[in-house]
Amino acid sequence: MKMLQKIGVLLTILGLVIFTVIPFLGNYQLDEATTIASTKDIHSEAMVEVLKPMFGKIYTSNIAFIASFKEYFSTYNEALKSNQEWDKVIWDDYAFSITKASSMGPVNEQPLIFLSISIGLTILGGLLYILPLYRGVPEGIKNDGIFFSSMMARGWLGMITGAYLILFYIILYWFPEYLTNLVLMVDPISVFLSGGPASQWFLYGFIYSFAIVVMGLRMFRKYKGNNYQLIRTTSVMFFQLSFAFILPEILVLFNKPWHDFKNIWPLDYSFFYEYRLDGMINSGALGMFMLIFGILLIVIGVPLFTYFYGKRWYCSWVCGCGGLAETLGDPYRQLSDKSLKSWQIERYLVHGVLVFAVVMTGLTITNYFMGFELLGQATDQLHSIYGFAIGSIFAGVVGTGFYPFMGNRVWCRFGCPLAAYLGLVQRFKSRFRITTNGGQCISCGNCSTYCEMGIDVRWYAQRGQNIVRSSCVGCGVCSAVCPRGVLKLENGDEEGRINDMPIIIGNDSVKAKL
């Protein structure tokens, strides 16, 4: 089995190397027809004139092609700006669409082959490593040697992994034209599901979904015997693969708006944007169902489900961000900061993002129903600021790229506005709590060590206090790693949920504070 796992590691590394090299393969050539097909009608004539010096030239790398495109495109726009001809400036960014359409290399000719030897090989290697894990070992969570692991304890492997993820997210969000070959690999799958070519977001959704599925299988191996962990892992795998990836693409196939039914405002911060509202309103009965369903989830669904089950119903069972954190990020859960300072920062930051999202959405809705007479297009600036700072940098670059540095729930703890909304309900009006039996606690610290949300669980357990924290996502790992069965996830009556007479275990004695 060890040999099989070593082969799996080698295949995974090989697949990632090929995945990294693929963007730089092939040649690029632009012509008039490609330019016209890749731009809007109102810009086609101007773009043909701007890019005419590139026509017929063969570029041996995407770097050279993109550099040439940006040089001509920027020169044209800067000349118009200097003359204050703002109505003629082309504000659309055509770098991705034109670069993709101009590719004429092997990836464009055999996309599925390259998909197989990159992402496919990585998945195969991951499975070969994961499936033999803990074979023949008794049930029970094993974290042996985790603090001596270079990958999982901020060692050099973890640093390289984090840097790779951060770089990938930066390119994905702001320089997708350099990933056109990777997007071409998944074009056949996109055409099959939605009837249209893939974008960088389809590529991301494809990788994201399979990361959750493959690492979800790792969860099955690690947490075997714990039905709660197995069921919730199955749940996040199902919702990501079906509701977040496949179903929205099928909607596009039937000429309906792309819509993730499990994504809820304010996490889905663009839900009330003009183009989203118009798209749903103009899509008949299904579009109106999307709109009404989304509003009902915000107003009724979130408070009701959180009252009965706590925020775990979403954060640990449905959410795609939580799904990636619980599967791909599980090896890094012990890296979350449990300090008081971290908790103070968390409270101000996550609620600050929620306030920002609420204010932005309120202004957006008001402006929409007033025919944009109140603020004009000024709300677009708010959207851009929020999308850049929160939707891209925080949720993407930091939220996932920092797994090996700060643990797997950085975004959920410090930035997710929906987590803040759910947390407020859970803290003040919910039946959910983690009960403790302080008399049985031996202060081993396992619960605090493996709390991905940075809660010092042991502090509560030593005092026999129920854990009622807005940040708790009810993952249940603290209960699973407790050797004495001190902790238990419960949905009980609200009365007695916050207990004021804890048992205090100290060096001198065990005291009941009356």
ABEGO torsion letter per residue (X at the ends): XAAAAAAAAAAAAAAAAAAAAAAABEBBBBBAAAAAAABBAAAAAAAAAAAAAABGBBBABAAAAAAAAAAAAAAAAAAAAAAGBAAABBABBAAAAAAAAABABAAAABAAAAAAABAAAAAAAAAAAAAABGBGBBBEBBABGAAABAAAAGBAAAAAAAAAAAAAAAAAAABAAAAAAAAAAAAAAAAAAAGBBBBAAAAAAAAAAAAAAAAAAAAAAAABGBAAAAAAAAAAAAAAAAAAAAAAAAAAAAGBBBBBAABBOAABAAAABAAAAAAAAAAEAAAAAAAAAAAAAAAAAAAAAAAAAEAAAAAAAABAAAAAAAAAAAAAAAABBABAAAAAAAAAAAAAAAAAAAAAAAAAAAAAAAGGAAAEAAAAAAAAAAAAAAAAAAAAAAAAAAAAAAEAAAAAAAABAAAAAAAAAAAABBABBBBBBAAABAGAGAAAAABAAGBBAAAAAAAGBBBBBAABAGAGAAAAABAAGABBBBBBBABGABBABBBBBBAABBBBBX
